[in-house]
Amino acid sequence: MDPRTPESRAGRPARNFRPSATQWLLRSCKVLLAIACLSCTAPALAYEIGPLVSLLVKKGLITEEEAEELRAELAMEFAETPAGKIDVADDVKHLQFKSDLRTRYQYESTTIDPDLEALDRSRWRYRLKLGVDYQFTRGWSTGVQMETAEVSDSTNTDFGGYFDKDRDGTFVSQAYIDYNQPRSWAQLTNLTIGKKKHPFLIDPGFWDSDTNPEGFTGQLGWQFNGDDWLTLRAGTYLIDEAREGIAGNGSDDWLFMGQAEYTRYLGFRSNLRIAPMILAETDGDTSVLTAEGGNTPTNENAINYFGNMMAVSLPIEVNFLVGNLPQQLSLTAGYNLHADDAVNDPSSPYRPDDAPPGARFSGDGLFYNVRYMLGGPKYFKEWSLGLEYRYLGNASMTPNLTDSDFGKNRLNQSGFLVYGTYMLSNSVRLTSTYMNSKAIDGDWYSEVADIDDSEILMLDLQAKF
């Protein structure tokens, strides 16, 4: 007798411990429930498990009575899970909550005139972002995000005020409806309306990472040669809402963007991205920017001037691995085709402050940067280091969009940036950033180019959860 059999151990015939087909199917459904509970909301779970139970009845594997018992048991077990305690609409397939808290120490030193002493300042700051994304059936989704600070290009608020709360309000930074559904003729068809982070490949030095446009964004993409992509993007964004019925208010002003990106697959976690782009503002009447007329920009160095801005640029990005270490080399080169018009318009903030009447100038419409990144921090103990050189001519880009920190958001600045990040846990990171910039033309002073040099150090402790 085989000593491994139950007969040899107990001295009696072996019992059949195999469950029946019905029991096995019921247990399988419960396993599916456990897996689904980890990733689905209650409506999504019902959407996935319900048809399976009905199929079991249709195939005659379980009776209708057993199906009802299974549905009831699944509902009771799911109600005890964290996901089961969230009650959302039946059309919601996925629900995601997002939070981002950052504290910052910031030191800055700015020299307005080489003959004057630098203006030094240090401060403690924090920012908070709270958001939720809903994914519906048939390709629809929506999202809302609230964050501290009301300006368009910053989410920071300062410590101080003897523990006051009047500067601690939250504001809507994203509110949008999105449609994203692959088609037979295009693998990517995406349309967004509302206020949302843009999808364009543009360096944050030329479009501040906290600035979310308002309007319409569309994308079409085609995959070919395996993992290569061609993606077309277009954006139409309202930048000044004018009440046309009031005399002298003029018409709305818009920002238009277009981009064609080619992504070439180079291997595991390696690719080449080339994405020529055009960005242009309409040249409307902005003489009335009040509650009765329009919306005054609220960013760091806002200007009430739209137009004479048609920038073409070529961002290029290469991502690759050396061993297991991610690396990135990126370059952006661009030019404002209307730079001369911008500096020669008598009402323009790009024109020199001391310009004699009728004097003509050549505007510097060039902007570019070169960046090298080593590492890609996502998980505990991972890190990154970066080095960048940046150049912004005196009429190159609107300061309503450019980075609010580099050069104190002034034009006619060039210099270096150094940054590093270390992951203290999978959700908490420590980041340091140092920026140093100087005036490109030391004799050029205008409303948007009024400093000689700037030095900024930022130390951030950030938690995403």
Secondary structure by P-SEA (a helix, b strand, c coil): ccccccccccccccccccccaaaaaaaaaaaaaaaaaacccaaaaaacaaaaaaaaaaaccccaaaaaaaaaaaaaaaaacccccccccccccbbbbbbbbbbbbbbbbbbccccccbbbbbbccbbbbbbbbbbbcccccccccccccccccccccccccccccccccccccccbbbbbbbcccccbbbbbccccccccccccccccccccccbbbbbbbbbcccccbbbbbbbbbbcbbbcccccccccccbbbbbbbbbbbbcccccbbbbbbbbbbbbbccccccccccccccccccccccccccbbbbbbbbbbbbcccbbbbbbbbbbbccaaaaaaaccccccccccccccbbbbbcccccbbbbbccccccccccccccbbbbbcccccccccccccccccccccccccccbbbbccccbbbbbbbbbbbbcccccccccccccbbbbbbbbbbbcc
